[in-house]
C-alpha cells in the first residue's frame, strides 16, 4: 500500500497555484500516482526547469515526470475534454497520453449539453452573475442529483454506444424543454449573440450524433480502475483537487459556489473508505495575494494592484467567469477557509506566486482585519461586499537569501494563521520552490 499521500487543497476560490505545487511535490517525492478529484474544468499550469509548459485539466500535474493520473470517483470528467487534452499533450511529445491515465468506473461525465446549460444559466442571470467556468461540470452534477442514473453517463458506460445515446437524448430533451421559451432578448443586449449560439447548438439535430462519436472514441481508450487498486501501489501519491474551499457547495461564499464539495474532509473520507490507513499530509495552497477570476465578494480588490501583479490579465477574461481581480492577501478569508476545514486540520501552507511581489515593488500587503463590522443579522457574504480592509505592508529587503525569505514569510503567516509554511514559490518552475527543512 502507498506509504504516504499528500493532499493539495486550494484555500481560496481557485487560481491558487496548485499546478506548480503538485508538480514540485510529485518530482521531489518521486510520486507514483496523481489522484484527481473535483471537476474537469480546472486549468492547473505547470512550467518546468527543462522548458516544458502546459495547463492541465484532467491529466495530473506530474505528467511531465511520467507520473500516471487516476481520476477518482469524486471527479466529474469531460470525455470531450479528455480527447482535446490528449491531442494537445501529443503535440508536446507525449506519445500516448491515455497510457498515463486511469479512471474510476463511477465517474460522472459532463457533456456538451451540460456546457450549453451552464453558459445559458449564467447569461440569464444578466447583471447578477454567479460565476462559472462554463464547461458544464456543475450542471452534470446537478442533473445527477435531480434525475439520477437515467440521465447520468458514467465512465464505465462510455463504450456502450446505445446506453450513451439514450442518456444523451434524455439530457437533450430535458434542456430543450427547460429553455423552450428562452430567446436572445432574455439576456443583456451584449449577450444576445452568445445566447443565440448556444440555443442554435441545442437545437442542431446533428450535434448529438457528433457527441456520440466523440464519447465512443474516448471510451475505447480509457482504462478503468478503482481507488482501492490504486492504493495498493508503492511509494507516495499526491491528491490534486480542483476549485477551492471558498467555492464549496455548502460552506462556500454562496451563491458564488460550485455544485461540488471542495473541503479536504471529503478527500480524506474517500481515501479511508477505500481502505487507506497510511499517512496523509494535508497541505493548503494560496497565492501571496488575493485573486478571484469571476463573480464573488473580494474586499481587497484593487485595480492598480491587479494591473501591477497581472499585467495584461484582461486578455484572460471571459463572459462566464468575468474579470480577473487581485488585491492584498486577505487573512480574514484565509481564516474563514481554515475554519471551514477544521475537521481535517492542515499540516502546512504552500504560498505561491511570491515572485510577483518581488518583481514589482517588493511590498507585500496583508489585510489583517476589516475596519467595519457586520450589521445585525447580515450574512457574511453581504458583509464582505462592503467590508473595508485594514491593510499593513511589509517591505522585502534586497538582497535577501531565499531561505531567509522563507523564514520571514513563514513566521509572518504563522503568527496570524497558526499554520506552518511548508513551501514558498518564488518562480514558475520546480527549482523555484523553497521548502521547509521539516516534512
Residue pairs with C-beta under 8 A, 6 or more apart in sequence:
1 231
1 232
1 233
1 276
1 277
1 278
2 32
2 33
2 231
2 232
2 233
2 234
2 235
2 236
2 237
2 276
2 278
3 234
3 235
3 236
3 278
3 279
4 29
4 236
4 237
4 278
4 279
4 280
4 281
5 35
5 236
5 237
5 238
5 239
5 271
5 276
5 278
5 279
5 280
5 281
6 25
6 29
6 236
6 237
6 238
6 239
6 281
6 283
7 238
7 239
7 241
7 264
7 267
7 268
7 280
7 281
7 282
7 283
8 18
8 21
8 22
8 25
8 238
8 239
8 240
8 241
8 283
8 285
8 350
9 241
9 244
9 245
9 262
9 263
9 264
9 267
9 282
9 283
9 284
9 285
9 341
9 346
10 16
10 18
10 241
10 243
10 244
10 245
10 262
10 284
10 285
10 286
11 244
11 245
11 246
11 284
11 285
11 286
11 334
11 337
11 338
11 341
11 349
12 244
12 245
12 246
12 286
12 287
12 290
12 291
12 292
12 333
12 337
13 243
13 244
13 246
13 247
13 253
13 256
13 292
13 293
13 294
13 296
14 42
14 242
14 243
14 244
14 247
14 293
15 244
15 287
15 291
15 292
15 293
16 244
16 285
16 286
16 287
16 291
16 352
17 285
17 286
17 287
17 350
17 352
17 353
17 425
18 42
18 44
18 61
18 240
18 241
18 285
19 44
19 45
19 46
19 55
19 56
19 61
20 45
20 46
20 47
20 61
20 352
20 425
20 428
20 429
20 430
20 433
21 283
21 285
21 350
21 352
21 423
21 425
21 433
22 34
22 44
22 46
22 60
22 61
22 62
22 238
22 240
23 46
23 48
23 61
23 62
23 64
23 65
23 430
24 423
24 425
24 430
24 433
25 31
25 238
26 34
26 60
26 61
26 62
26 65
26 67
26 238
27 62
27 65
27 430
28 430
28 433
28 435
29 235
29 236
29 238
30 235
30 236
31 62
31 65
31 67
31 235
31 236
31 237
31 238
32 67
32 68
32 233
32 234
32 235
32 236
32 237
33 67
33 68
33 69
33 70
33 230
33 233
33 237
33 238
34 60
34 61
34 62
34 63
34 67
34 68
34 69
34 70
34 237
34 238
34 239
34 240
35 60
35 69
35 70
35 72
35 227
35 230
35 237
35 238
35 239
35 240
36 58
36 60
36 69
36 70
36 71
36 72
36 75
36 239
36 240
36 241
36 242
37 72
37 74
37 75
37 239
37 240
37 241
37 242
37 266
37 267
37 270
38 74
38 75
38 76
38 241
38 242
38 243
38 260
38 262
39 75
39 76
39 110
39 135
39 137
39 138
39 242
39 243
39 258
39 260
40 57
40 58
40 75
40 76
40 77
40 78
40 81
40 82
40 110
40 135
40 137
40 242
41 57
41 78
41 133
41 134
41 135
41 137
41 242
42 56
42 57
42 242
42 243
43 55
43 56
43 57
44 55
44 56
44 57
44 61
44 240
44 242
45 53
45 54
45 55
45 56
46 52
46 53
46 54
46 55
46 56
46 61
46 64
47 53
47 428
47 429
48 64
48 429
48 430
49 429
49 430
49 431
52 64
52 92
54 63
54 64
54 88
54 89
54 92
56 63
56 85
57 78
57 81
57 85
58 69
58 71
58 75
58 77
58 78
58 81
58 82
58 85
58 101
59 69
59 85
59 89
59 97
59 100
59 101
60 67
60 68
60 69
60 238
60 240
61 240
62 69
62 238
63 69
63 89
63 94
63 97
63 100
66 100
67 100
68 100
68 101
68 102
69 100
69 101
69 102
70 101
70 102
70 103
70 104
70 225
70 227
70 230
71 77
71 101
71 102
71 103
71 104
71 107
71 155
72 104
72 107
72 227
72 270
73 104
73 106
73 107
73 227
73 270
74 260
74 266
74 267
74 270
75 104
75 107
76 107
76 108
76 109
76 110
76 137
76 140
76 141
76 260
77 103
77 107
77 108
77 109
77 110
77 155
78 109
78 110
78 135
78 136
78 137
79 109
79 111
79 158
79 214
79 215
79 218
79 219
80 111
80 112
80 211
80 214
80 215
80 218
81 110
81 135
82 101
82 218
82 222
83 214
83 217
83 218
85 97
86 97
86 98
86 221
89 97
90 96
90 97
94 100
98 221
98 222
98 223
101 222
101 223
102 222
102 223
102 224
102 225
102 230
103 155
103 222
103 223
103 224
103 225
104 155
104 224
104 225
104 226
104 227
105 154
105 155
105 156
105 224
105 226
106 154
106 155
106 156
107 154
107 155
108 140
108 141
108 144
108 152
108 153
108 154
109 140
109 152
109 153
109 154
109 155
109 158
109 215
110 135
110 136
110 137
110 139
110 140
111 136
111 140
111 153
111 168
111 171
111 211
111 215
112 136
112 201
112 207
112 211
113 136
113 168
113 171
113 172
113 175
113 202
113 211
114 136
114 137
114 139
114 140
114 143
114 171
115 134
115 135
115 136
115 139
116 136
116 175
116 198
116 201
116 202
117 136
117 139
117 175
117 178
117 179
118 132
118 133
118 134
118 135
118 136
118 137
118 138
118 139
118 320
119 132
119 134
119 194
119 198
119 320
120 179
120 182
120 195
120 198
120 199
121 132
121 139
122 129
122 130
122 131
122 132
122 134
122 319
122 320
123 187
123 188
123 191
123 194
123 195
123 198
123 319
124 182
124 186
124 187
124 195
126 187
126 188
127 188
129 294
129 295
129 322
130 255
130 256
130 295
131 256
131 294
131 295
131 296
131 320
131 321
131 322
132 138
132 294
132 320
132 321
133 320
133 321
134 318
134 319
134 320
134 321
137 258
137 259
137 260
138 258
138 259
138 260
139 259
140 152
141 259
141 260
142 259
143 151
143 152
143 171
143 174
144 151
144 152
147 170
147 174
150 167
150 170
151 167
151 170
151 171
151 174
152 167
153 163
153 164
153 167
153 168
153 215
155 219
155 222
155 224
156 224
157 163
157 164
157 167
157 219
158 164
158 215
158 216
158 218
158 219
158 222
159 216
159 219
159 220
160 219
161 212
161 216
164 212
164 215
164 216
164 219
165 208
165 212
168 208
168 211
168 212
168 215
169 208
172 202
172 208
175 202
176 202
176 203
179 199
179 202
182 195
182 199
183 195
183 199
184 191
184 192
184 193
184 195
184 196
184 199
185 192
186 195
187 194
187 195
191 319
194 319
201 207
226 274
227 270
227 271
227 274
228 274
228 275
230 237
231 237
231 271
231 274
231 275
231 276
239 267
239 271
241 262
241 264
241 267
242 262
243 258
243 260
243 262
244 262
244 337
245 251
245 252
245 262
245 263
245 264
245 337
245 340
245 341
246 252
246 253
246 257
246 296
246 333
246 336
246 337
247 253
247 256
247 257
247 258
247 262
248 257
248 258
248 261
248 262
248 263
248 340
249 257
249 258
249 259
249 260
249 261
249 262
250 261
251 263
251 340
252 258
252 262
252 340
253 296
253 297
253 380
253 381
253 384
254 381
256 294
256 295
256 296
256 297
256 381
263 340
263 341
263 343
263 344
264 282
264 341
264 344
264 346
265 341
265 343
265 344
267 344
268 280
268 282
268 344
271 280
281 347
281 348
281 439
282 344
282 345
282 346
282 347
282 348
283 346
283 347
283 348
283 349
283 350
283 422
283 423
284 337
284 338
284 341
284 346
284 348
284 349
284 350
284 419
285 349
285 350
285 352
286 329
286 334
286 349
286 350
286 351
286 352
287 329
287 351
287 352
287 353
288 329
288 351
288 352
288 353
288 354
288 356
288 357
288 364
288 409
289 305
289 309
289 326
289 327
289 328
289 329
289 353
289 356
289 357
289 365
290 298
290 300
290 301
290 325
290 326
290 327
290 328
290 329
290 330
290 333
290 367
291 310
291 324
291 325
291 326
292 298
292 301
292 324
292 325
292 326
293 316
293 321
293 322
293 323
293 324
293 325
294 320
294 321
294 322
294 323
295 321
295 322
297 381
297 384
297 385
297 387
298 325
298 327
298 330
298 384
299 327
299 330
299 332
299 367
299 370
299 384
299 387
299 388
299 389
300 327
300 328
300 329
300 330
300 365
300 367
300 389
300 391
301 325
301 326
301 327
302 326
302 327
302 328
305 326
305 327
305 328
305 365
306 313
306 324
306 325
306 326
306 327
308 360
308 361
309 326
309 356
309 360
310 324
310 326
313 324
313 326
314 323
314 324
316 324
317 323
317 324
327 365
327 367
327 389
328 365
328 366
328 367
328 389
328 391
329 364
329 365
329 366
329 367
330 367
330 389
331 366
331 367
331 368
331 369
331 416
331 417
332 367
332 369
332 370
332 387
334 417
335 417
336 380
338 346
338 417
338 419
346 419
347 420
347 422
348 419
348 420
348 421
348 422
348 423
348 436
349 413
349 417
349 419
349 420
349 421
349 422
350 421
350 422
350 423
350 424
350 425
351 409
351 413
351 421
351 423
351 424
351 425
352 425
353 425
354 364
354 405
354 409
354 424
354 425
354 426
355 425
355 426
355 427
355 428
355 432
357 363
357 364
357 396
358 396
358 426
362 395
362 396
362 397
362 398
363 393
363 394
363 395
363 396
364 393
364 394
364 395
364 396
365 391
365 392
365 393
365 394
366 391
366 392
366 393
366 394
366 412
366 416
367 389
367 390
367 391
368 390
368 391
368 392
368 416
369 390
370 387
370 388
370 389
370 390
371 388
371 389
371 390
372 386
372 387
372 388
374 380
374 383
375 383
394 412
396 405
396 408
400 408
402 424
402 426
402 434
403 434
405 424
405 426
405 434
406 421
406 424
406 434
406 436
409 421
409 424
410 420
410 421
410 424
410 436
413 419
413 421
414 420
414 421
420 436
420 438
421 436
422 435
422 436
422 438
423 433
423 434
423 435
423 436
424 433
424 434
424 435
425 432
425 433
425 434
426 432
426 433
426 434
